[in-house]
């Protein structure tokens, strides 16, 4: 697969994306902090908005953490010379799929099967 797949280019993309996500993580942690319940400082509707904003920040943080884990796993596969191969069936992952999602661990067939079973 290394003939058709520029693994180093994908490694660079993954490292760049990880750096971006880690930079955003510092900003996002502040938004997910505890909301004060002191109504003398914040009105009832403002507090509800703050709670909703906090919930959205937590969900965003969870998605970011999942993506960071996927990137870490892809970088490990690169280090172990297993990048570009499906972790389930071992077949090659299409280059176009990796271009769309460099952290993709499954070929399209296994990903489709996994999606149908959930």
C-alpha positions in Angstrom: 0.0 0.0 0.0 2.9 2.4 0.6 3.3 2.7 -3.2 0.0 4.5 -3.6 -0.4 6.0 -0.1 1.7 8.9 1.1 1.7 7.9 4.7 3.9 10.9 5.7 1.4 13.3 4.2 -1.4 11.7 6.3 0.8 11.8 9.4 1.4 15.5 8.9 -2.4 16.1 8.5 -3.1 14.1 11.6 -0.5 16.0 13.7 -1.8 19.3 12.4 -5.4 18.4 13.3 -4.4 17.2 16.7 -2.6 20.5 17.4 -5.7 22.4 16.3 -7.9 20.4 18.6 -5.6 20.7 21.6 -5.5 24.5 21.1 -9.3 24.6 21.0 -9.5 22.4 24.1 -8.0 25.1 26.2 -10.7 27.5 25.2 -13.5 25.0 25.5 -12.7 23.9 29.0 -13.6 27.4 30.4 -17.1 27.2 28.7 -17.9 23.8 30.3 -17.2 25.1 33.8 -19.7 25.2 36.7 -22.6 27.6 36.3 -23.3 29.7 39.3 -26.8 29.4 40.7 -26.8 32.7 42.5 -29.9 34.5 41.1 -28.8 37.8 42.5 -25.9 37.8 40.0 -27.7 36.1 37.1 -31.4 36.2 36.2 -33.4 33.0 35.8 -33.3 33.1 31.9 -29.7 34.0 31.8 -28.9 31.0 34.1 -30.9 28.7 31.8 -28.9 30.0 28.9 -25.7 29.4 30.8 -26.8 25.9 31.6 -27.6 25.2 28.0 -24.3 26.7 26.9 -22.5 24.5 29.4 -24.2 21.4 28.1 -23.3 22.3 24.5 -19.7 22.9 25.6 -19.6 19.5 27.3 -20.9 17.7 24.2 -18.4 19.5 22.1 -15.6 18.5 24.4 -16.7 14.9 24.3 -16.7 14.9 20.4 -13.2 16.6 20.4 -11.9 14.0 22.9 -13.2 11.2 20.7 -11.5 12.7 17.6 -8.3 13.1 19.5 -8.4 9.4 20.5 -9.1 8.5 16.8 -6.1 10.6 15.7 -3.9 9.0 18.4 -4.9 5.5 17.2 -4.2 6.5 13.6 -0.7 7.8 14.5 0.0 4.5 16.4 -1.1 2.6 13.2 1.4 4.7 11.2 4.2 4.0 13.7 3.4 0.3 13.6 3.3 0.3 9.7 -0.4 -0.7 9.8 -1.9 2.6 8.6 -4.3 2.3 5.6 -5.5 -1.1 6.5 -8.9 -1.9 8.1 -8.5 -2.9 11.7 -11.4 -5.3 11.4 -10.8 -7.2 8.1 -7.2 -6.2 7.2 -8.1 -5.0 3.7 -6.8 -1.7 2.4 -8.8 1.4 3.1 -9.5 3.4 0.0 -7.2 6.4 -0.4 -10.2 8.7 -1.0 -11.7 7.5 2.3 -8.5 8.4 4.1 -8.4 11.7 2.4 -11.9 12.4 3.7 -11.1 11.1 7.2 -7.4 10.5 7.8 -8.2 8.8 11.1 -10.6 6.3 9.6 -9.9 2.8 11.1 -12.3 0.8 9.0 -12.7 0.2 5.3 -16.1 1.3 3.9 -17.5 -2.2 3.9 -16.7 -2.8 7.6 -17.9 0.7 8.5 -21.2 0.1 6.7 -21.7 -3.2 8.5 -20.9 -1.6 11.9 -23.3 1.2 11.2 -26.1 -1.2 10.2 -25.6 -3.2 13.4 -26.1 -0.2 15.7 
